[in-house]
Amino acid sequence: LKPNGHVVGIGWDVTLTAFDPSWRSEIRVDMTDSAITDGIGLAPGAADGSPGGPTAYSSGGIIDLIGAGLDFFVGADGVLHLEFYEGFDDAAGVIDGEWNQGVLTVVWVPAPGAAAVLGLGGLMAVRRRR
């Protein structure tokens, strides 16, 4: 992303498998700034308290993070940190679950200052044409 980019939406179409005794609701991904101080967590199978799979989960489109009060900014380095993990370790030394395949879509906009600079550049280009 760009430095201080604003993450405003997310969507997913993924397939997950949970190995007994783990549940698909425990398979997660966290999306944060590189300092891991701001961001959101996602559990696509949140309502599925059972093992098995592969099972498909979809957000049904882009979720508006601003409207949900979950939007956040990446840091000055522009890094979006993704951590895929199991929310509860049911059995030590074995795999609890896996992300089989899919797409995560992250919608972001440049930092307000960057957007203003881009806007001014557009105005300057229009003005020169006249």
N, CA, C and O of each residue as an XYZ file, in Angstrom:
520
protein
N       0.846     -1.171      0.000
C       0.000      0.000      0.000
C       0.894      1.237      0.000
O       2.119      1.125      0.040
N       0.296      2.375     -0.043
C       1.036      3.630      0.059
C       1.230      3.992      1.525
O       0.461      3.533      2.370
N       2.241      4.805      1.854
C       2.425      5.239      3.239
C       1.143      5.842      3.802
O       0.489      6.657      3.151
N       0.795      5.435      5.008
C      -0.388      5.914      5.732
C      -1.697      5.657      4.989
O      -2.675      6.378      5.189
N      -1.723      4.627      4.128
C      -2.937      4.279      3.401
C      -4.076      3.918      4.339
O      -3.859      3.340      5.404
N      -5.283      4.262      3.937
C      -6.491      4.059      4.735
C      -7.209      2.807      4.234
O      -7.694      2.795      3.103
N      -7.288      1.760      5.046
C      -7.971      0.523      4.676
C      -9.454      0.710      4.984
O      -9.840      0.868      6.142
N     -10.293      0.691      3.923
C     -11.711      1.056      4.063
C     -12.681     -0.072      3.734
O     -13.879      0.065      3.983
N     -12.201     -1.179      3.182
C     -13.099     -2.271      2.831
C     -12.367     -3.591      2.716
O     -11.157     -3.634      2.496
N     -13.127     -4.671      2.870
C     -12.554     -6.011      2.730
C     -13.625     -6.962      2.221
O     -14.807     -6.823      2.535
N     -13.189     -7.919      1.437
C     -14.079     -8.967      0.954
C     -13.317    -10.278      0.878
O     -12.086    -10.282      0.851
N     -14.039    -11.395      0.843
C     -13.370    -12.684      0.757
C     -14.255    -13.717      0.076
O     -15.481    -13.696      0.187
N     -13.599    -14.605     -0.621
C     -14.150    -15.837     -1.178
C     -13.060    -16.875     -0.957
O     -12.103    -16.947     -1.728
N     -13.202    -17.678      0.091
C     -12.141    -18.594      0.491
C     -12.703    -19.978      0.787
O     -13.903    -20.146      1.004
N     -11.816    -20.959      0.789
C     -12.163    -22.328      1.151
C     -11.246    -22.752      2.296
O     -10.023    -22.644      2.202
N     -11.864    -23.240      3.390
C     -11.137    -23.606      4.602
C     -11.400    -25.059      4.983
O     -12.466    -25.605      4.699
N     -10.416    -25.672      5.629
C     -10.570    -27.010      6.196
C     -10.103    -26.979      7.632
O      -9.043    -26.430      7.932
N     -10.896    -27.571      8.538
C     -10.504    -27.724      9.943
C     -10.430    -29.216     10.250
O     -11.335    -29.982      9.919
N      -9.338    -29.605     10.885
C      -9.129    -31.008     11.232
C      -9.604    -31.254     12.658
O      -9.244    -30.516     13.576
N     -10.415    -32.295     12.842
C     -10.994    -32.632     14.128
C      -9.892    -32.766     15.184
O      -8.937    -33.507     14.950
N      -9.974    -32.102     16.307
C     -11.139    -31.507     16.939
C     -11.284    -29.994     16.710
O     -12.097    -29.357     17.380
N     -10.530    -29.415     15.796
C     -10.632    -27.968     15.535
C     -11.906    -27.633     14.775
O     -12.515    -28.498     14.146
N     -12.299    -26.367     14.840
C     -13.481    -25.867     14.147
C     -13.061    -24.883     13.068
O     -12.023    -24.232     13.180
N     -13.873    -24.778     12.024
C     -13.591    -23.811     10.957
C     -13.711    -22.373     11.461
O     -13.106    -21.465     10.890
N     -14.481    -22.161     12.521
C     -14.612    -20.808     13.091
C     -13.310    -20.318     13.721
O     -13.171    -19.125     13.990
N     -12.364    -21.209     13.958
C     -11.100    -20.846     14.601
C     -10.009    -20.457     13.599
O      -8.938    -20.005     14.004
N     -10.263    -20.625     12.312
C      -9.268    -20.298     11.282
C      -9.381    -18.810     10.987
O     -10.443    -18.327     10.594
N      -8.278    -18.082     11.178
C      -8.323    -16.618     11.159
C      -7.204    -16.005     10.318
O      -6.230    -16.665      9.956
N      -7.381    -14.729     10.028
C      -6.319    -13.890      9.475
C      -6.450    -12.520     10.134
O      -7.550    -11.979     10.252
N      -5.326    -11.973     10.558
C      -5.287    -10.603     11.064
C      -4.612     -9.735     10.023
O      -3.617    -10.138      9.421
N      -5.154     -8.534      9.808
C      -4.593     -7.545      8.898
C      -4.291     -6.304      9.713
O      -5.198     -5.682     10.266
N      -3.019     -5.942      9.789
C      -2.612     -4.834     10.646
C      -1.548     -3.988      9.960
O      -1.029     -4.334      8.899
N      -1.245     -2.865     10.607
C      -0.074     -2.104     10.176
C       1.166     -2.909     10.552
O       1.052     -3.901     11.271
N       2.337     -2.510     10.087
C       3.538     -3.305     10.331
C       3.933     -3.348     11.808
O       4.621     -4.278     12.228
N       3.515     -2.368     12.597
C       3.813     -2.367     14.033
C       2.831     -3.257     14.802
O       2.994     -3.478     16.002
N       1.822     -3.760     14.108
C       0.777     -4.607     14.691
C       0.079     -3.887     15.842
O      -0.194     -4.477     16.888
N      -0.205     -2.605     15.630
C      -0.897     -1.798     16.636
C      -2.296     -1.399     16.203
O      -3.103     -0.992     17.039
N      -2.606     -1.505     14.902
C      -3.914     -1.103     14.396
C      -4.305     -2.056     13.282
O      -3.468     -2.400     12.448
N      -5.549     -2.488     13.250
C      -5.991     -3.384     12.197
C      -7.254     -4.116     12.581
O      -7.964     -3.722     13.506
N      -7.526     -5.196     11.851
C      -8.724     -6.005     12.095
C      -8.386     -7.487     12.014
O      -7.379     -7.879     11.425
N      -9.240     -8.294     12.612
C      -9.138     -9.739     12.506
C     -10.337    -10.263     11.747
O     -11.429     -9.702     11.835
N     -10.141    -11.332     11.005
C     -11.195    -11.908     10.191
C     -11.228    -13.415     10.416
O     -10.192    -14.079     10.373
N     -12.419    -13.949     10.657
C     -12.659    -15.394     10.749
C     -13.790    -15.715      9.767
O     -14.961    -15.646     10.139
N     -13.458    -16.063      8.524
C     -14.500    -16.264      7.512
C     -15.548    -17.308      7.894
O     -16.708    -17.183      7.502
N     -15.164    -18.323      8.644
C     -16.102    -19.361      9.058
C     -16.611    -19.145     10.469
O     -16.889    -20.116     11.173
N     -16.740    -17.895     10.902
C     -17.049    -17.557     12.296
C     -18.262    -18.280     12.864
O     -18.277    -18.592     14.054
N     -19.261    -18.553     12.065
C     -20.482    -19.187     12.571
C     -20.438    -20.711     12.482
O     -21.418    -21.374     12.822
N     -19.317    -21.275     12.030
C     -19.236    -22.714     11.775
C     -18.416    -23.415     12.859
O     -17.195    -23.519     12.744
N     -19.073    -23.887     13.892
C     -18.399    -24.555     14.996
C     -18.279    -26.048     14.783
O     -18.688    -26.842     15.630
N     -17.712    -26.431     13.637
C     -17.537    -27.854     13.348
C     -16.262    -28.074     12.555
O     -15.787    -27.175     11.862
N     -15.705    -29.287     12.661
C     -14.545    -29.622     11.833
C     -15.002    -30.048     10.446
O     -16.194    -30.228     10.196
N     -14.030    -30.208      9.546
C     -14.317    -30.707      8.207
C     -13.904    -29.732      7.137
O     -13.278    -28.703      7.394
N     -14.274    -30.088      5.935
C     -13.950    -29.229      4.817
C     -13.523    -30.054      3.635
O     -13.616    -31.280      3.684
N     -13.068    -29.446      2.601
C     -13.028    -27.990      2.455
C     -14.435    -27.396      2.313
O     -15.322    -27.977      1.689
N     -14.597    -26.228      2.910
C     -15.874    -25.517      2.898
C     -15.646    -24.091      2.434
O     -14.697    -23.437      2.866
N     -16.519    -23.606      1.550
C     -16.383    -22.258      0.990
C     -17.132    -21.235      1.846
O     -18.217    -21.498      2.364
N     -16.512    -20.060      1.975
C     -17.102    -18.927      2.694
C     -16.911    -17.681      1.852
O     -15.863    -17.489      1.236
N     -17.944    -16.824      1.829
C     -17.880    -15.604      1.041
C     -18.478    -14.448      1.833
O     -19.440    -14.620      2.582
N     -17.895    -13.278      1.654
C     -18.445    -12.073      2.269
C     -19.640    -11.557      1.478
O     -20.392    -10.716      1.970
N     -19.821    -12.055      0.257
C     -20.920    -11.588     -0.582
C     -20.684    -10.202     -1.154
O     -21.631     -9.518     -1.543
N     -19.446     -9.790     -1.207
C     -19.091     -8.458     -1.706
C     -18.114     -7.788     -0.760
O     -17.531     -8.434      0.110
N     -17.943     -6.499     -0.937
C     -17.002     -5.740     -0.107
C     -17.724     -5.214      1.133
O     -18.785     -4.598      1.034
N     -17.139     -5.464      2.288
C     -17.666     -4.967      3.556
C     -17.120     -3.550      3.767
O     -15.915     -3.324      3.655
N     -17.999     -2.607      4.069
C     -17.623     -1.217      4.329
C     -17.063     -1.105      5.743
O     -17.822     -1.101      6.711
N     -15.751     -1.016      5.866
C     -15.127     -0.937      7.186
C     -15.372      0.405      7.863
O     -15.412      0.472      9.092
N     -15.535      1.463      7.098
C     -15.821      2.771      7.700
C     -17.187      2.721      8.377
O     -17.326      3.117      9.534
N     -18.191      2.236      7.657
C     -19.540      2.143      8.212
C     -19.609      1.242      9.440
O     -20.424      1.467     10.335
N     -18.746      0.216      9.482
C     -18.720     -0.712     10.612
C     -17.826     -0.208     11.753
O     -17.757     -0.829     12.813
N     -17.143      0.920     11.528
C     -16.239      1.446     12.544
C     -14.967      0.631     12.705
O     -14.358      0.633     13.774
N     -14.552     -0.082     11.627
C     -13.383     -0.960     11.682
C     -12.254     -0.536     10.750
O     -11.267     -1.259     10.614
N     -12.382      0.628     10.101
C     -11.333      1.092      9.191
C     -10.068      1.409      9.973
O     -10.121      1.704     11.167
N      -8.929      1.344      9.287
C      -7.655      1.641      9.944
C      -6.649      2.116      8.910
O      -6.874      2.007      7.705
N      -5.536      2.644      9.402
C      -4.464      3.151      8.556
C      -3.228      2.277      8.706
O      -2.908      1.828      9.807
N      -2.531      2.036      7.592
C      -1.215      1.409      7.695
C      -0.232      2.500      8.088
O      -0.567      3.683      8.021
N       0.947      2.133      8.487
C       1.933      3.111      8.928
C       2.617      3.836      7.790
O       2.255      3.688      6.622
N       3.603      4.616      8.152
C       4.361      5.404      7.183
C       5.127      4.523      6.198
O       5.504      4.983      5.121
N       5.361      3.245      6.563
C       6.067      2.348      5.645
C       5.143      1.747      4.580
O       5.624      1.129      3.631
N       3.822      1.920      4.724
C       2.868      1.414      3.742
C       2.671     -0.090      3.766
O       2.086     -0.646      2.836
N       3.149     -0.765      4.810
C       3.070     -2.227      4.888
C       1.758     -2.676      5.531
O       1.392     -2.205      6.608
N       1.058     -3.585      4.861
C      -0.108     -4.256      5.422
C       0.356     -5.648      5.830
O       0.697     -6.470      4.979
N       0.367     -5.909      7.131
C       0.846     -7.180      7.690
C      -0.320     -8.161      7.741
O      -1.365     -7.844      8.309
N      -0.157     -9.358      7.151
C      -1.168    -10.406      7.192
C      -0.625    -11.583      7.991
O       0.488    -12.047      7.742
N      -1.415    -12.068      8.956
C      -1.019    -13.242      9.732
C      -2.164    -14.246      9.699
O      -3.243    -13.988     10.233
N      -1.922    -15.395      9.066
C      -2.895    -16.477      8.975
C      -2.602    -17.446     10.114
O      -1.460    -17.875     10.281
N      -3.629    -17.798     10.906
C      -3.368    -18.652     12.065
C      -4.641    -19.326     12.556
O      -5.740    -19.037     12.082
N      -4.472    -20.227     13.511
C      -5.562    -20.912     14.184
C      -5.813    -20.191     15.499
O      -4.886    -20.014     16.290
N      -7.045    -19.774     15.746
C      -7.376    -19.004     16.945
C      -7.310    -19.790     18.241
O      -7.164    -19.200     19.311
N      -7.415    -21.120     18.165
C      -7.342    -21.964     19.354
C      -6.609    -23.233     18.984
O      -7.034    -23.955     18.082
N      -5.507    -23.516     19.672
C      -4.704    -24.700     19.390
C      -5.315    -25.889     20.131
O      -5.111    -26.054     21.334
N      -6.070    -26.719     19.396
C      -6.773    -27.852     20.001
C      -5.857    -29.024     20.348
O      -6.099    -29.726     21.330
N      -4.822    -29.239     19.562
C      -3.943    -30.373     19.784
C      -2.512    -29.971     19.444
O      -2.226    -29.557     18.320
N      -1.629    -30.095     20.405
C      -0.226    -29.714     20.203
C       0.443    -30.609     19.164
O       0.248    -31.824     19.144
N       1.234    -29.975     18.305
C       2.053    -30.704     17.347
C       1.337    -31.198     16.101
O       1.940    -31.906     15.294
N       0.063    -30.845     15.919
C      -0.653    -31.242     14.706
C      -1.284    -30.016     14.066
O      -1.478    -28.992     14.722
N      -1.599    -30.124     12.794
C      -2.228    -29.018     12.078
C      -3.708    -28.972     12.459
O      -4.407    -29.983     12.386
N      -4.173    -27.801     12.863
C      -5.573    -27.629     13.240
C      -6.455    -27.305     12.034
O      -7.570    -27.812     11.917
N      -5.950    -26.465     11.149
C      -6.748    -26.050     10.006
C      -5.875    -25.470      8.923
O      -4.687    -25.219      9.126
N      -6.489    -25.257      7.750
C      -5.728    -24.673      6.653
C      -6.632    -23.853      5.742
O      -7.825    -24.118      5.597
N      -6.017    -22.857      5.144
C      -6.640    -22.063      4.091
C      -6.344    -22.811      2.803
O      -5.196    -22.839      2.360
N      -7.364    -23.424      2.186
C      -7.134    -24.211      0.990
C      -6.886    -23.344     -0.245
O      -5.931    -23.567     -0.989
N      -7.751    -22.359     -0.453
C      -7.623    -21.470     -1.602
C      -8.553    -20.293     -1.414
O      -9.379    -20.280     -0.501
N      -8.419    -19.318     -2.268
C      -9.362    -18.212     -2.233
C      -8.739    -16.868     -2.511
O      -7.569    -16.749     -2.876
N      -9.572    -15.856     -2.323
C      -9.170    -14.473     -2.581
C      -9.604    -13.605     -1.408
O     -10.753    -13.667     -0.971
N      -8.681    -12.796     -0.905
C      -8.977    -11.729      0.048
C      -8.818    -10.428     -0.715
O      -7.789    -10.207     -1.353
N      -9.813     -9.573     -0.660
C      -9.746     -8.282     -1.343
C      -9.689     -7.189     -0.287
O     -10.548     -7.119      0.593
N      -8.680     -6.341     -0.377
C      -8.521     -5.224      0.553
C      -8.680     -3.939     -0.249
O      -7.986     -3.723     -1.243
N      -9.604     -3.086      0.195
C      -9.841     -1.805     -0.470
C      -9.226     -0.715      0.388
O      -9.494     -0.630      1.586
N      -8.405      0.111     -0.226
C      -7.725      1.180      0.513
C      -7.672      2.435     -0.334
O      -7.809      2.391     -1.556
N      -7.473      3.539      0.333
C      -7.289      4.819     -0.338
C      -6.011      5.447      0.197
O      -5.627      5.189      1.338
N      -5.351      6.264     -0.608
C      -4.137      6.925     -0.118
C      -4.446      7.806      1.089
O      -5.595      8.178      1.324
N      -3.416      8.127      1.838
C      -3.566      9.025      2.992
C      -4.173     10.346      2.524
O      -3.963     10.753      1.382
N      -4.924     11.018      3.398
C      -5.578     12.272      2.993
C      -4.630     13.283      2.345
O      -5.003     13.936      1.370
N      -3.434     13.419      2.864
C      -2.472     14.350      2.269
C      -2.078     13.938      0.864
O      -1.941     14.785     -0.019
N      -1.893     12.625      0.650
C      -1.527     12.124     -0.678
C      -2.682     12.328     -1.658
O      -2.462     12.677     -2.818
N      -3.904     12.110     -1.192
C      -5.057     12.308     -2.068
C      -5.170     13.772     -2.476
O      -5.508     14.075     -3.620
N      -4.889     14.678     -1.545
C      -4.956     16.107     -1.867
C      -3.901     16.470     -2.907
O      -4.176     17.244     -3.825
N      -2.707     15.922     -2.773
C      -1.645     16.191     -3.745
C      -2.043     15.654     -5.112
O      -1.840     16.323     -6.126
N      -2.618     14.434     -5.148
C      -3.070     13.869     -6.416
C      -4.164     14.739     -7.027
O      -4.172     14.964     -8.237
N      -5.079     15.224     -6.209
C      -6.150     16.093     -6.686
C      -5.613     17.386     -7.251
O      -6.076     17.848     -8.294
N      -4.642     17.979     -6.577
C      -4.045     19.218     -7.067
C      -3.323     18.985     -8.386
O      -3.355     19.833     -9.278
N      -2.668     17.827     -8.506
C      -2.002     17.491     -9.761
C      -2.998     17.420    -10.902
O      -2.711     17.880    -12.008
N      -4.179     16.842    -10.641
C      -5.237     16.774    -11.639
C      -5.739     18.150    -12.027
O      -5.991     18.419    -13.202
N      -5.884     19.034    -11.027
C      -6.331     20.389    -11.313
C      -5.304     21.134    -12.142
O      -5.664     21.884    -13.050
N      -4.043     20.939    -11.845
C      -2.971     21.609    -12.593
C      -2.972     21.116    -14.041
O      -2.782     21.907    -14.966
N      -3.183     19.820    -14.237
C      -3.185     19.276    -15.608
C      -4.359     19.845    -16.391
O      -4.200     20.157    -17.572
N      -5.514     19.991    -15.790
C      -6.681     20.556    -16.465
C      -6.425     22.017    -16.766
O      -6.752     22.479    -17.859
N      -5.857     22.751    -15.844
C      -5.621     24.174    -16.022
C      -4.649     24.438    -17.181
O      -4.830     25.401    -17.926
N      -3.637     23.607    -17.337
C      -2.655     23.809    -18.391
C      -3.262     23.622    -19.780
O      -2.788     24.229    -20.741
N      -4.270     22.819    -19.901
C      -4.878     22.549    -21.197
C      -5.621     23.755    -21.734
O      -5.784     23.862    -22.949
N      -6.070     24.646    -20.914
C      -6.877     25.781    -21.361
C      -6.071     26.810    -22.003
O      -6.605     27.832    -22.435
